[in-house]
């Protein structure tokens, strides 16, 4: 599931390596503009991050069940395998309970009102996740900024190679709203497409509608809105297109946090269809 802030701060203009223990870029076809971004699929927490969380192991496992976009990395990987022109994939290797790369790291983030900025202090059910006096800045420096820089570099590489970049953000969300959601009262269609007025062109949106037409309904920007664009390009470079794909979890898994079912392969094929529909 995704927050509403999708314009990412990068503190440096310098290029950086696009591999680390906390994220990985899987190369695609040299001529593909598509970058599948999977930010919330992992449950992994480094020991030093786990030490700052007040939940016991049982409570933490339950929270990870709710907050993780389970199996979305697998959906993206299978989609890439099924696409003739293989897309690039940028995958977060850590849980969003370490840092959430899709949130602003400062007061611009609306989810701060829920204790869920770039570093969460509250759970999906509004319980305490970290101490009230927790200083999240070391996590921002260690994990958030390198991630943002690397994602910016990945987009820059696609622009340099083929003249454009198409970011498709792969998420999932629960069938029923969780207490932390700011906009949970709206429609919860099987497929929610998050858009940006500048960066989501009509042909890309139409392609997504067609690719996911068989799942019982495609909605726009509810319950989650927006599309991932690094700040360096946000509102400035129309060569960077972006679309968020939010998959309702009952389509492919047992909620919360259960195993994937046969719907996973069907969704992977639909995502592959969307990637294939992106013009050369």
URFEN-V560914 format. One record per residue. RES is the residue in one letter. PHI is phi as a letter, one per 20 degrees, with the letter a starting at -180 (999 if undefined). Layout:
res=RES phi=PHI
res=RES phi=PHI
This chain:
res=X phi=999
res=X phi=c
res=X phi=e
res=X phi=e
res=X phi=e
res=X phi=c
res=X phi=d
res=X phi=e
res=X phi=f
res=X phi=c
res=X phi=f
res=X phi=c
res=X phi=e
res=X phi=f
res=X phi=f
res=X phi=c
res=X phi=f
res=X phi=d
res=X phi=b
res=X phi=a
res=X phi=f
res=X phi=d
res=X phi=b
res=X phi=b
res=X phi=d
res=X phi=e
res=X phi=f
res=X phi=d
res=X phi=f
res=X phi=g
res=X phi=e
res=X phi=e
res=X phi=e
res=X phi=e
res=X phi=c
res=X phi=e
res=X phi=d
res=X phi=c
res=X phi=e
res=X phi=c
res=X phi=e
res=X phi=e
res=X phi=d
res=X phi=f
res=X phi=c
res=X phi=g
res=X phi=g
res=X phi=f
res=X phi=f
res=X phi=g
res=X phi=f
res=X phi=e
res=X phi=e
res=X phi=e
res=X phi=f
res=X phi=f
res=X phi=f
res=X phi=f
res=X phi=f
res=X phi=f
res=X phi=f
res=X phi=f
res=X phi=f
res=X phi=f
res=X phi=g
res=X phi=f
res=X phi=e
res=X phi=e
res=X phi=e
res=X phi=g
res=X phi=m
res=X phi=f
res=X phi=f
res=X phi=f
res=X phi=g
res=X phi=f
res=X phi=f
res=X phi=f
res=X phi=f
res=X phi=f
res=X phi=f
res=X phi=e
res=X phi=d
res=X phi=g
res=X phi=d
res=X phi=f
res=X phi=f
res=X phi=e
res=X phi=c
res=X phi=d
res=X phi=c
res=X phi=f
res=X phi=e
res=X phi=d
res=X phi=f
res=X phi=f
res=X phi=f
res=X phi=f
res=X phi=b
res=X phi=d
res=X phi=f
res=X phi=d
res=X phi=c
res=X phi=f
res=X phi=e
res=X phi=b
res=X phi=f
res=X phi=f
res=X phi=f
res=X phi=f
res=X phi=f
res=X phi=g
res=X phi=f
res=X phi=d
res=X phi=m
res=X phi=c
res=X phi=f
res=X phi=f
res=X phi=d
res=X phi=f
res=X phi=d
res=X phi=c
res=X phi=e
res=X phi=f
res=X phi=d
res=X phi=m
res=X phi=e
res=X phi=f
res=X phi=d
res=X phi=c
res=X phi=g
res=X phi=g
res=X phi=e
res=X phi=f
res=X phi=e
res=X phi=e
res=X phi=f
res=X phi=g
res=X phi=f
res=X phi=g
res=X phi=f
res=X phi=f
res=X phi=d
res=X phi=f
res=X phi=f
res=X phi=f
res=X phi=f
res=X phi=f
res=X phi=f
res=X phi=f
res=X phi=f
res=X phi=f
res=X phi=f
res=X phi=f
res=X phi=f
res=X phi=g
res=X phi=f
res=X phi=f
res=X phi=f
res=X phi=f
res=X phi=f
res=X phi=c
res=X phi=n
res=X phi=a
res=X phi=c
res=X phi=c
res=X phi=e
res=X phi=d
res=X phi=e
res=X phi=d
res=X phi=c
res=X phi=b
res=X phi=b
res=X phi=f
res=X phi=f
res=X phi=d
res=X phi=f
res=X phi=e
res=X phi=g
res=X phi=f
res=X phi=f
res=X phi=e
res=X phi=c
res=X phi=e
res=X phi=e
res=X phi=e
res=X phi=g
res=X phi=c
res=X phi=f
res=X phi=g
res=X phi=c
res=X phi=d
res=X phi=d
res=X phi=e
res=X phi=c
res=X phi=c
res=X phi=g
res=X phi=e
res=X phi=d
res=X phi=d
res=X phi=f
res=X phi=g
res=X phi=f
res=X phi=f
res=X phi=f
res=X phi=f
res=X phi=f
res=X phi=f
res=X phi=g
res=X phi=f
res=X phi=f
res=X phi=d
res=X phi=f
res=X phi=e
res=X phi=d
res=X phi=n
res=X phi=q
res=X phi=c
res=X phi=d
res=X phi=d
res=X phi=l
res=X phi=b
res=X phi=e
res=X phi=c
res=X phi=c
res=X phi=o
res=X phi=b
res=X phi=f
res=X phi=b
res=X phi=g
res=X phi=g
res=X phi=g
res=X phi=d
res=X phi=f
res=X phi=m
res=X phi=c
res=X phi=c
res=X phi=f
res=X phi=f
res=X phi=d
res=X phi=e
res=X phi=b
res=X phi=b
res=X phi=d
res=X phi=d
res=X phi=d
res=X phi=d
res=X phi=f
res=X phi=f
res=X phi=f
res=X phi=f
res=X phi=b
res=X phi=b
res=X phi=e
res=X phi=e
res=X phi=e
res=X phi=m
res=X phi=e
res=X phi=f
res=X phi=f
res=X phi=d
res=X phi=f
res=X phi=f
res=X phi=f
res=X phi=f
res=X phi=f
res=X phi=f
res=X phi=f
res=X phi=f
res=X phi=f
res=X phi=f
res=X phi=f
res=X phi=f
res=X phi=f
res=X phi=g
res=X phi=f
res=X phi=f
res=X phi=f
res=X phi=g
res=X phi=f
